[in-house]
Amino acid sequence: MHNKRSTFSGKLGFVLSAAGASVGLGNIWRFPYLAAKYGGGIFLLIYIVLALTFGYTMIIAETTLGRMTKKSPVGAFHTFAKTKFASFSGWINAIIPILIVPYYSVIGGWVIKYLFEYLKGDAKLLATDTYFSNFISNGVSTEICFILFTFFTLAIIYAGVQNGIERVSKFMMPPVLVVLSVIIAGYSISRPGAFEGVKYFLIPNFDNFSWMTVVSAMGQMFYSLSIAMGILITFGSYMKKDVSIEGSTENVEIFDTAIAIMAGLMIIPAVFSFSGGNMETLKAGPSLMFITIPKVFASMGLGTGIGIIFFLLVLFAAITSSIALTESAVSTFQDELHWSRKKSTIILSIIMIGLGTLSCLGYGPLSNVTIIGMQFLDFFDFLTNSVMMPIAAIAICIFVSRVVGLEKIEAEITQDGNSFKRKKIFNFMIQYLCPIFAFIILLSSIANAFGFISM
């Protein structure tokens, strides 16, 4: 059966939902550890430049494609061409969120566990060296937390676009996320010795620059801004025609980058204060949030309270991104298979629990089972973020610039007198630099996975 297309109530609904898609674990978990590892201020500078060029271009392209066609990724591409290239481009964008959301929900489950332990007053336990590894290797505990996170996400998706996604995003995004991040950042930078961390993070030092700083910042762009995941095409299809695409994109850019900066200010100065500026501690990588940060909080006065606020913030951010990923997949099922929202949500829940369980158990009972030397969660992360998303981005660039045509894109953006101030940047980036950047990320990531280079 065909369903009438849902819509956001207006610009605010789109901006908050798209920002919710962008502001997730990519900002609060991934961004700070990459910034800490790859030079602090110089990483931040490169990231901001990329957000205003590369990120802007991809958000505009995907959102416009969605609004022009009023369809999710597969249908959007098929609107302009029925070729194998169009089918491939549509389906790779549609499949990415289906593969990401199960393992993303596993990490969301970890956040639930940490929040629960902080609420119980177990801050000292969380700060022990072996807590995290013992927890993720316990298949039962991780599975329960994963299922809790998954069903909360699915309940919101089942409620629909305005009643579910938009309503939750309006609550979680501006008031709660901003207030919580300001509280933690303020507390973090007030710690003794933390100011050196603020300087390291905010002031570019070109001595810290390397090629991997650029590659890592480009890779973070995909994760942080939710580009090349099909999400923005789907959300664009829910956007009303009288809403400014460029204006909405600018709001998403600003909100996303501001939260990433706040996340850096929450974490990096606190780690500086805790470690005395030890670079090895800063380069803890993915474990920074689950191993290093609990140690930092345990060393603080009010550490338990700050831990509760921090992991509540991370949970809200994780939920809004998980909602966006899940909605993109559900929308594809509705459009391409003509299933109802109820049936689409149920089928996706089965897929999520199946694939998510593999990721859950990959550090425990299934730890001996690896794919190209990776546990299931790491493999799904590598496959989607390092391989499929750069390929999807290249496909979008070629399709928008060569098949749809820049004139049609401009006409959609500027209807009703809306602005397209950065048209020249968009046209140059979409035709030349964005596909080149995406190709560099693809090659670098594959070379790193097979040990040819070290990131």
N, C-alpha and C positions, 0 to 999 in steps of 0.2 A: 504494500500500500504506500502511496505517496503522502508525505506529511508536509503541511504548510511550513515554510522556512521560519525558524525562530529568529528573533532579532534582539540586540541589546536595546535598552530603553533610550539611549542617546550616547553622546560623546563620553560622558563620565563612565557609563557602563563599560564601553569598549576600552577606554584608557586603563581603568582599574583592573579589568579582567586581563588585558594584554600585559600590564605591569605585573599582575599576579603571576602570569605565565613566566615572565622574565625573572622576577625577583623570587628566587628559590634557593635550593642548596648550591646552585651555581654561584650566587652572590655571597652567601653567608658562610658556606663551607669551602668552596673551591677558590674563589677570588682571593681571600686573605692568604691562603697558603702558597698560591702561585706568586702573589705580590711579594710575600716574604722571601720566597726562594729566588726570584728572578730580579732582584735589585730594588725593590721598594718603589721609590718615587719615579724612577725611569720606566718601570713597568706600568705604573699608574698613568704617566704621561702618554705612553704609546697606546694604552688601552683607550683613553679618552679620545685621542685622535682617530683611532679605528672606529670607535662607537659613533662618532660624528660623520664618518664617511662610509666605511664598509657596513657597519650596523644599520645606519640610517637607510642606505640603499636597499639592503635586503628586506628590512621591515616594510619600506614603501612598496617594493616589488611584490612581496607576498600578500600584503593587505589589499593592495589594488587588484591583484589577480582574483582574490577571493570575492571582493565586492562586485567586480565586473560580472562575475559568473554566478554568484549566489550559490556556490557549490564548494564542497570539500575538495582536497587535492586532486583526486583522480578525475572527478567530473570537471574541475576547473581547467585542467590541461586538455581534456577531451573536447571542451567547448571550442577550442581553437584549432585542434588537429586530432586526427584519429590514427596517427602514425605510431610505430613501435616506440619511437623516441618519446612521444607524448605519454604513451601508456607507462613506459619505464619511469619517466619523470614524476608522473602522478603517483604511481604505486610506491616508489621509494620514499616519497614524502609521507605517504599514508602509513607505511609499515614502521617507519622509525619510532613514532610514539608508542606503537603497540609493543615494541621491543624494549623501549626505555622505561615505561611506567612500571613494569614488574620489579626491576631491580632498584628503581628510584624509590618504590614503596618499601623495599627492604631497608634502605637507609632511613626512610621516614620512620620505620619501626624502631630502628636504633635510637632515634631522637625521642620517641615516646618512652622507651626504656630509661633513658638518662633523665628525662623530665620527671618520671615516676620516682626514680631513686632520689633525686634532689628533693622532691616533695616529701619523701619519707625521712629526709634528714641524713642521707648517707653520702654526703659530699666527700668525706675522708675515704670511704670505700671506693668511690669512682676515681679517686686520685692515685690509687695503687697501680703499680707497673703492669700487673697481669689482668686487671679487671676487664678491659676491652677485649683482649684476645680470648679470655675465658668465656665471655658473654657471646661473642659471635661464633664460637665453636660449639655452643650449646644449641643444638637444632631445635629443641622444643621452645625455649625462651624466645629465640629470634623469630620463629614461625608465628607464635602467638602475637607478638608485637607487630609483625608484618601484616597479619590478617586484620588486626584492629585498624591499622592505618588504611589498608585497602578498602575495607567496608565503609569507613567514614567518607573516603573519596567517592566511592560508588553511590552512596546515598545522596550526595550533593548533585552528582551527574544525573541521577534518576529524576531529581526534582526539576531539571530543565535549565534553560539558559538564563532567563530573568529571575526565576524563583530560586534557582540553585547557585549557578556559577556567579552571576552578577551580585546577588545578595551577599554571598559569603565574601567575595572580593571587596565589596564596599565596606564590610565590617573589618576584615583582616588587614587590608592594605594601608590606607592613609592613617587612620587614628591609632591603631594598635601597633603596627610595625614601626612607624616613625617614632612614636613615643618610647617604645621599648628600646629601640636602637640608640636613641639620644641618651636615655638613662644609663645604659651599659657603657656607651662610648665616653660619657662624662666621667663615670666612675673609673674607667680604665685609664684615661689619660691623667687622672689625678693621682695615680699611684707613684711612689718614689721611683725615680729613674725612668719613668714612662715617656718623658718628653723626648728622649733620644729616639725612641720608637716612632713618635709622631714625626720627627724630622726625617728619619729613614724612609717612612712611608710617603710623606707629602712632598719632600724636596728631591727633585731628580738629581742623581749623581751619575754622570756619564761614565765614570769608571766602572760602574756596575752593569753597563750595557753589554749584551752579547746577542748573537743572532737568535739564540733560543728564547731571549726575552721577547722578541718580536713574534716568533712562532707560537709561544705560549699565550701571549696576549691575543693573537688571532684565534687560537683554539678556544680560549675563554669566551670570545665574542659569541660563538655558536651556542655554547652552553648557557651563557648569561642572558642573552637577548632572545633566546628561543627561536633562532632563525634556522631555516632548513630542517624543520621538524613537522611541517604541515600545520602547526598550531595557528600561525598568523594568517594563513590562507583560510582556515576554518573560521577564525574570529572575524576576518575581513568579510566573510560571507554573511555574517550576522550584523554587519555595520549598516546603518541607514545611510541613504544617499546624500542627505543634507549635512552629514558630519565631515569635517575637514580631515582628510587622510594625513596631510603633512603636519597639521597642528596636533593631531592625536599622536603621531609618531614622535614629534618633539617632546611631548609630555612623557611618553614611555621612556625615551632616551634619558631624559633628565631624572626621572624617578628611579630608573634602574641603576644609573651611574651613581646617583646620590646614595642609594642603599649599599652599593658595592663599597663606596668610600667609607660609609658609616661602619660597615662590617670590618674593613681594614682598621679603622680607629678603635673598634671594640676589641680586636684580637691582637694586632701587632704591638701596640704600646704595652698592653698587659703582659705579653710574652717577653718583651724587652725588660720590663720591670722585674719579672720573675727570674729571668735567666741572666740578668746583668748584661744583656746585649749579645749573648752567645749565638753566633750565626748558625751553629749546628742545630740548636733548638728551633730557630726560625725556619730551618729547612726540613722540618719534620714531615712536610708533605700532607697527604690525605689524613694522617693520624692527628694532625694539629688540633682538630676540634674535639676528637673523642679521647685523646690521651693527654696532650699537652695542656689544653684549656682547663680540664678538671683539676689538674695539678695547680694551675695558676689560681683558680677560684678557691682551692683549699688553702692556699697561702694568704688569702685576703681576709680582712675583716668583712663581715656580711657576705662571705663566699657562697653560702647556701642560698640566700635570697637572690644574689646575682645569677647563680646557676639556674634557679627556677625561671627568672625573667629571660635569660639568654636562650635556654632550650625551648621555652614557650614561643619566643620570637622565631627560632629556627623551625619549630613545628608549623607555625602559621605559614611561613614562607614555603616550606615543603608542600603543604596541603594545596596552596594556590597553584603551584606549578604542576603538581600531580593532577589536579582538576583539569588544567589546560591540556595536558598530554592525553588524559582519558577522554576528554570531550572530542579531541581531534579524531581519535580512533572510532568513537561512537558515531560521530558525524559521517565518517566514511561508510560504516556499516549501513546507516540509514539511507545514504544517498545511492550507494552502489548496489546494495543487496535488498533495498527497499524494506528493511526491517523497521519495526517500531522502536522507539527509544527504550522501552522496557526490554524487548528481546535483545537489542544491541548491547545494553548494559549488562544483561545476564551472561551473554556469550563472552563479552570482554572480561567479566569477572572470572570466568573459568580459565581463560588464557592467562590472566594476571596471576592467579593463584598457582597455576601450573609452572609458568616460567619463574615467578617470584620464589617459589619453593626451591627450585634448583639453586637460585642465587643465595637463598637463606642457608641451605644445607651445604653449600660449596666450601664454607670455612670449617665445617664440622664433619658430619657423617660422610659427606661426599668429597672431602678434601683431597682424596687421592685421585679424583677424576678431574683432569684438566684438558683444556683445548689450547693448542699452541702454547703450552706452559702456563696458562692462566686459569684461575678459578672461574666459575660460571659468572659471577657478578663482574669481575674484571674483564672477562671476554665480551659480555654484552655491552659494557661501557666502551671498550675499544671498538667493537664492531659498529656501534651506532655513532659515537662522537668522533672517532678518528677516521672511519672509512665511509660510512653511509652518508653522514651529514655533509662533509665536503663534496661528495659526488652529487648529492641533492642540490647543493648550492650552485655548483657548476651548471647542472641541468636547468635550474631556475633562471640563471643569468642568460644562458643561450636561448631558452624558450621565450623569455620576456623580450629580449633585445632583437632576436631574429625571427621569431614566429608571430608573437602577439604584435610587436612593433612599438617603438617608443611613443609614436603619435597617439595611439590608443590609450596607452598608460597615462600620458599627459592629459588627454581629454577627460578621462575618468577622475583624475585628481583635481582638475581645475573646474569641474562643473559647479554650477551655482556660485561662480565667482570665487571659489576657494583658491588659496595661494599654492604656488610650487616654487618657492624661493631658491631652493637648492637644485634646480633642474639640471644645470650644467654639471654639478658634482654627480648627481644621479646618473645621467647619461654616460659620463666618462667611466664611472665605477662599474656600472652594470655591464658595459660592453668590454672593458679591458681589465681593470684591476681586481674586481671581485673574483672572477673566475681564476685569475692567476694566483691570488692569495689562497683561495680554496684548494687549488692544486698543490701549492707549497705545503699546506697543512696536511693534506692527504699523503704526500711523499714522505714528509718528516715523521709523521705518526707511524707509518708502516715501517720505515727505516729504524725507528726507535723500538718498535715491537719486536723486530727480528735482530736487534742488537747491533745494527750498523752504526748508529749514533746513540748518544746518551742524552736524554732530556731530563 
